[in-house]
Every structure is written in C-alpha cells, then in structure tokens.
Amino acid sequence: MVRAQPQGKPHLITGVLLSLTVGLLWLVIPHPLTGLVISLVPIAILFALSQTFWLVSLFIVFSFFRIHEVIPMLYPLKIPLLLSAGALASLLWHTTISQSLKLYWHPSFRWLFLFWGLVIIGVVFAANKGVAINMFKGTYWKIMIMTLAVAWLITSDKQLSRFSLLMVLAGLLVGCVAIYNSVNGIGLVEGSRVTIGRDFGSMLGDPNDLALVLMFPLGFSISLATTASIHSGLRLLSAATSALLFVAIIATQSRGGLLGALAVCAVFAWRMIPSKTVLIIVGIVAALALFAAAGISDRASGGAAEQGIDASAMGRLYAWEAAFKMALDNPIFGVGLNNFYFNYFFYSSHWDGLNHAVHSTWFGVLAETGFVGLIVFIGFCVSLIRTSRRTIAVLAKLTTPPPYLLATALATYSGLIGTIVSGTFLTQGFNWPIYILAGLTISASHIASQIEKPHKPNCN
C-alpha cells in the first residue's frame, strides 16, 4: 500500500505550480482573454483532481463505445482528448504527489505486465515499426493506463454501481442508433449488416467491431436485471437494454457477436436453471432461433448460397494460416503490434489482391506477439477467470453481499466467457474489452477480499 502524505504539502505544491502556470501563461499570451482563462484554470484543476473516477470512466466510455462517432455532432468537440488529458493529469497527481490513490498488487498483474512487456519489446522488433509505434502511442498505452486506473481507482460498491450504470447507458445509446440505422437502411454492409458511422470511417463501421461493442454491456445489463437486491427501476431499465442489445447484435449478423452473446446468457442461465438437461435443450433451440433471426444464411458473404465452405469461412482459414506462418517466422515477439494486416501479403497462401484482418483473438495474438505471447495471454485469461470465480464464491458465502459488487462480479465473469468464446471470430487481443474486464475483475476481487477479512475466524 502507498501511504497518503500530510495534506499540507500537496496544497503547497499546488499553489506553487498554479502560480508558475499563471505567470508563464500571461508572459506567453498577454491578452485580456488570458485573464478569463486563468480565472477558470483553478476551477478546472480542482474539478479534475476531485472527479478522477468520472474522468476515467467517461474517457473509457467515449474511447470504447465511440460516443463521439455515434453522435457525430460531438466529434468536433474532441471530448476523448479533453477527458484523457484530465484523467491522466489527475491520475498522475494522485499517484505521485498526493499519493491518495492506494496501489496494491494482484496475482493477475503478473501475467498482464508480462504480456505488456512482450508487446512493448515486440514494437521495437516489429516488421513495420511505424505501424506498431502508431498503434502503441495512439491507443494501446491508454488502454494500459486505464486498465490499472480501473483496478486501483474503483474501491467501493457505490463506484461499481456508477460504472455499471455507465456501461448500460452507453450500450443503450449505441444499441438504439444501431437499430435505427438498420430500420432505415443507413450504412448497411452487404445489403443487410448494420454499422454506425461507416461513411466517415468510424471503427463501428465494421459490423464485427460493432457487435463486439454491443456485446460488452450485455453482461452488465443482464447482471443488473437479474440481481434481486438492486432497485426495481434500474432492473427494468437493464432488462429493456438487454433485449435491445440482442436485437442490435442480431442486426450485425456477426457470428462472433452472436456466439459471444449466447455465451454471456449461458453463464446466467447456468446459475438460474436447476435442470442442466433443460438448460442444454433451451440453449440449442435459442441458438438456432437466434442464427435464423439474424439471417446469417442470407448474408452476401458466408451465406447459404455459397457452396461448401463459404467464402467468409475460407477467408478466415487463410488468415489463420497466415497468422501461424508469421508466428513460425517470429516465435518470440511475433510480427509486432497491429502488423498482421500489413504482413498478410507475405504469408498468405491465397492472395486475392487485398490484405485481410485476422478475425480471431487467438490467432491475432499469436501473429503479433508470437507463441510466447499467446501462452502468456492465455495464462492471463485463465487467471482472470479464476479470480472472478473466487470473487463470486466469496460473495456467495455472505448473507447479504453488496448488490453491485455481486452484479459486477457476475457481469465480468460472463463478459470474460463471452470474450473467450467470441474470440474465435472477433479480434479482441489488443482492444478495450478484455482489459476493462481485467481491471473490473481485479477491482471486484480486491473489494471482496476486504469484505471477507472481517468474516474470517480469528485463529489467535
């Protein structure tokens, strides 16, 4: 643990830094408006320092759910950039100067830091260093910082409730826009697959990436809806959001998204349905119904009209073969972060004139971090699942477990299972979901361990 310093010293340092900042700003820009800006600076700094949780949470929401692209009118405001500046400055202050942010170690960090180390070294030895460096400095380092921020910053059931509610509301917003686009034929791929912001190059312009974003809040909405001790209004909102997310995922016609959504539901069904035989039968019927409702057989790629193994499946097989060859050539560090796409030509046995994405978490990690990286990544996932299961087991022993802690533990566990299952078809090794789930899993485990200690018998 890091001890908090006496309050006087941080305040003195704050005053000195503010005075220097004000003086330098006036020297650089001696304009009347500078006075207005200077007067607002202390308020902005105080807000950032006192609202670190909200800055971090909102930055994650905007970065992962791409809210500024879902609502294009927000795009010019550069909200993610502003939130990142405030969040990072606040985290730096609370960890190095005021030391009010309590740092702790968790066994899962061992796997996580080892994987990050391999990724960073892999950037240095990447086949295309420019691409790897751009990916790292553009996105991945923020994911690393925010993973630790979530793990160390969320320390109470109340904060978990706020974060979970943000996930549900963000999922509701993206789901509503996706359904609106589907109904009105906006940005459809292959004539039927829904997207968001495809006309201006949004990440959500790919149906598989949109399905991934929609799948993530599903675990939170189902968990909140099925936790009895949570307020009935929030449970009703969460239930409605769950149904809406399912409809939106179906509209993407993403096989990985549907598999992930089914896996998330299966976790909760396993806990709620006593008869496992009934559960299996219901699961099979539900899976067939969902795939029929999604109209995957009518897709232009991967549909029933294609003979034998469809083009979509063959494309994935070619990509996975290329990933394996990349790992064979670079077994320790792989071809480097975000380098699969740019190296596809050199390793594919079937060149159709275009580079292709790997469309697999496991083969993506294998190609870009090598065999060593894949082993460490799998160890990281296993560690998270064990941690999540232990947290649920600890809470099950309590007479009245904190409701949002229990809901978060179930949501992260189902999310991890959904990520692992959907990882067959969706590329998630270097995207936000697995890392947000990691931070929440570790945070929930830490909070549960603090609750568990008073309940342990005294052996002295």
N, C-alpha and C positions, 0 to 999 in steps of 0.2 A: 504493500500500500504506500501511497505517497501522502505525506502529512501536509495539511494546509498550513501556510505561513501565517504569522500575525497579520491582521488586516491593515495595519498602518503602512507597512512597506509597499504593498501593491498600490495603495491610494497615492503615496508619494511618487512612485514611479509613473503612475497615470498622469499626475499633474505635470511632471517634468516633460513627458512625451507630448502631451497636449500643447504645452507652451511652445515647445520646439516646432511642432507641426504648424501651429497658428503663425508663428513668426516666419517660417520658411514659405508658407503659402502666400503671405502678404508680400514678401520680397519678390517672389516669382510672378505673382499676378496682382499688382497694385490697382485693383478695380473696385468700385463701390459694391458690386455684387459679391465680391470676395467676402465682405463683411457678413452678408447673409449666409453664405456657405459656411463661414467659420462659426457663426452662431448655431448652426444646425449640426455641426460636427460632434460636439459633446453628446447631444441627444442621440445621434446615430450610434456613437460608440457605446453609450450606456445601454441602448436597446440591444445591440449585438452581444454585449457581454452578459446581459441578463436573460436573453432569449435564445441561448445557444441551441437548445433542444428543437425549437421551432425552425430555426435557420437550417439546421442539419436535416431535419425531417422534410421540410419543404424543398430543399435542394435535391434530395433523393427522389421525391415525388416528381419534380419537374424534369430531372435528368432521366429517370427510368420511364415514366409514363409519357414523357414528351408533351406536357400540357400546353406549352407554348406553340406546339405544332398542331395539337388537337384543336386549339383555339387560335387560329393564325393571327388575329388582331393583337395578341400578346407578344408575338415574335419580335417586333422592333424594340420592345422594352428591355431586352437582354436580361430577363429575370433570372435564369440559371446562373449567369455570370455574376450578378449582384449578390445572389444568395450564396454562391461559392466563396466570394470574397469575404462576406460577413461571417460565414460559417467557419472558414479556415482561420481567419484572424481571431475569432472568438475561441476556437479550439486551441490555437497556439498560445493565447493568453492564459487560458485556464490550466493548461498542462505545464507551461514553463515558468510563468510569473506568479500568478495567484496560487497555482497548484491545488485548486479546489476540485479539479476533476480527479477522482480516485482511480488509479490504474491498478489492474490485477492481472494475474496470469491464469490462463486456462489451457488444459492439455491440447485442445483443438488448435490453439495458436501455433503449436509446434509444426503441425502439418501445413497450416496456412502460410507461415513465414518461410518454411522450406520451399513451398511451391512458388511463392513470390520471388524468392531468391533465384530459383531456376528460370523464372520468366525474365527477371532483370538481366541475368547473365546471358540468357538467350537473345535479348535485344542487342547486346554487344556483338554476338556471333551470328546475327540474323543474315539470311541470304540477301534480303533487301533491307538494309539498316534504316534507310529513310522512312519506309513504311512502318517498321517496328517502332521507331522512335516517335513518329507522329501519333500512332495509336497509344503509346505509353503516356506521352505528355498531354495528349488530348483528352483521354478518358480513363485509362487504367489506373493511373496514380490517384485519381479522385476516388475511384472505387476502393482502392486500398485504404485510403484515409478514412472514408466514410464507413467502411466495414468496422474499423477499430472504434470510430466515433459511436456507432450504434451500440457496439458491445459495452463500451465504458460509460456512455452517456445515459442510457436508459437504465434506471436503477430502482424503479418502483412500479407497482401495479397501475398507478394513475398514468404514468408516462406510457406504459404499454397500451392502455386504453386509448390514449390520444393517437398513438402511432397506428394502431389497428384501425381506428376510425378514418384516419387519413387514407389508408390503403383502400378501404371500402369506398370512400367518396371518390377517390381517383379512378378506381375501377368502374364505378357507376358512370362517371363522366365519359371515359373512353368507350365504354360499352354502348352508351346512348348514341354517341357520334358514329360508332361503327354500324349500329343498326340503322341509323338514319341514312348513312351512305349506301348501305345495302338495299334499303327500300327504294331509294331514289336513283340507284344505278350510278353513284358517284365513285370514281376511281377504281372500278372493278377490274380485276386481272382475270384473263381467260374467260371473260364474259360473265363470271359468276362469283369470283372470290373477292371479298370485301377488303379494302385497305383504307388508310387515313393519310392524307397529305401526300399522296403519290405524285401529284402534279408539281410539287416543289421539292421533291427529293427527301421527304421525311423518312426516318427509319421505319415508321409504321406503314410505309408504302409497300412493304413486303408482307403478304398475308401470314407467312410463318412467324415473322417477328411480331406482328400484331397479335397473333394467337398466343405467343409467349407472354406478352404484356397483359393480355386479358386473363390468362391462366393464373398469374401470380396472385391477384387479390381474391381469387376464388376460395382459396383455403381460409383466408381471414373472414370472408363473408359467411361461409358455411359454419365456421367455428363459432362466430358470434351468434349466429342464428340458432345454433343447437346447444348453447351453454345456458342452462336454465336460470342461473342467478343474475344474468345480465338484464338490464332494463328492457321491458317489452317493446318499447318504441324502436330501440336500436336493433333488437332481434328481428322485428318486422322489416325494417329498412334493409338489414343484411340478407334476409330471405329473398326479398324482391331483387336485390342486387345479384344474388346468386343465380336466380332464374334469368335475369337479363344477360349476365356474363356468359351463361351457357348458350343462349341464343346467338350472341355475338361470336363466340368461338365456333359455333356451327357454321356461321356465315363466312368464316375464313376458309372453310373446307381444308383445314390443316390436319393431316393425320397425327402429327406430333402433338398438336394442341388438344385434339380430342382424346388421345391416349393419356396425356397429362391430366386433363380434366377428369377423366374416368378414374385415374389413379388417386386423385385427391378425394373424390367422392367415396372410393372404396375404403379409404382409411377410416372415414367417419361411419360408413355402413358397417364395417367390421366391428366397431365398438357398439353400435346401436342395435344390430340384428343378431339375436342369440343363435339362431339356427344358421350354421355356415353353409349347409346344403341349399337352403332357401336363398342365402346371400349369393352363392355362385350362380344359381339359376337366374335370379333377378339381374345379376351383373351381366351375364351373357345376353339376355334379352335387351337390357338397356344399351349395351354396346352396339348390338345390331341395329337397334332403333335409331341411335344417335348417328351412326355412319350412314344409315339410309336417309335420315333427315338432313344430314349435311350435304347429300348429293355428290359424294366423292366419286361415285361411279360415272357421274355426268361431267366430271372435270375434263377440260381440254387436254391436260397432262395428267396421267395417272388414272384415267377413266376406264370404264368397261369397254369402250370402243377400241382400245388398243389391244392387240393380240399378244398372248404370252405374258412375259414380264413387261409391265408398261414402261413407257419412256421415263417417267418420273423415278420409278424404282431403279431402272438401269442407270440413270444419271447419278443416283446416289451410290450405286455399286462401283461405278467408275471413279467417283470422287473418293470413296473409302479406299479403293485400291491405290489411288494416287497418294492418299494420306499415309498408308502403310509404307509405300516406297520412300516417301520423304523421311519417315522415321528410321528406316533401314539405312539411309544415307547419313542421317544426323541423329543417332540414337540417344545422345546425352542431352542436347539442348534443342533439338528439332530445327525447323527452318526459321523460327522466330515468330514473335507476336504479330498476328494479322497477316502472316506471309503465305498462308495456304493458297489463297485466291491468285496471288501473283506468281506462284510457282506451279500452278496446275498444269500449264503447258508442258513443262519439262518432265513431269512424272505421270501424266495421264496416258493410258494405252488407247484412248479413244478421243481424238481431237475433232471437235465439230466446229471449230472456228471461234469458240468462246471459252473464256475461263469460267469456272463454276465454284459456288460455295460448297463447303464440305457437308452441310446439313446433318451434322452429328456432333454432339458434345464430346463424345469419347474419341472419335477419330480426329476431331479438331484439336483437342489437347495433345493427342498422340503426334500429329503432324508438327505442331508448333512448339512443343516442349520435349518431344522425344519419348522413348519408353520410360525413362526415369521420371519425367514429368507426369506421365499418365499414372504410373504407380503411386506417386505422391498424391495426385489429385483424387484417385480412388480412396486412398487412405484418409484423406481429408473428408470426403463424403461419408465414409463409414464412421469416422469419429463424430461427425455431426449427428448422424442417426442415433448412435449410441448415447450421445449426450441428451438428445431430445427425448429418447425413450426413458432415460433415467429421470429426467425432469418430470415427465408425466407420472412415472411410478412414485416419485416423492410426493407429488401433489395428491395422488390417489389415496395416500395414507392419512391425509389431513381431513378432519371433519368438515371444515368449511374452507376450502382453498380459495385464495384470491381469484375472483372470476376472470379478470382479464389476463392474469398470468396463466391460468389454465387454458383459456381460449387461445392465447398466443402460442403456448407450448403445442397445442393440437394443430394450430394453423401452420407453424413452422415444420412440424413433423410431416403433415400431409403435403406441404409445399416441397419438402425435400424428396419425398417419394414421387410426387408428380414431376419434379425436375429430373430425377433419375430415369423415370420411365419415358418421358417425352424427349430426353436427351438422345434417344435413338434417332430421332428425326430433326430435332431443333438444336442449333448451335448456341450453347449457353456457358461454355467454359470460361469466357472472358467478358461476359456481360453481367449486369447488375444482379439478377435474381439470386443466384447461388450465394453471393456474398452478402446481400441483405439478409437472407435466411440464416447465414452463418452468424452474423452479428446479433440477430434476434435470438438465435438458439443459445449462444453463449451468454447473452444478457439474461434470458429467462432462467438458464441453469444457475447463474450466479445469484439471482434473486431468490430462487427456490432453495439454494443451499443456505442462504442467510435465514430463511424461514425454518428450515429443517433443524438448524443447530439448537434452538431452544427446546425442541421436541425430543432431542436425543437424551437418554438417561445419563445421569452423572455417575461415572464409574469410580469416582474418588470416595 
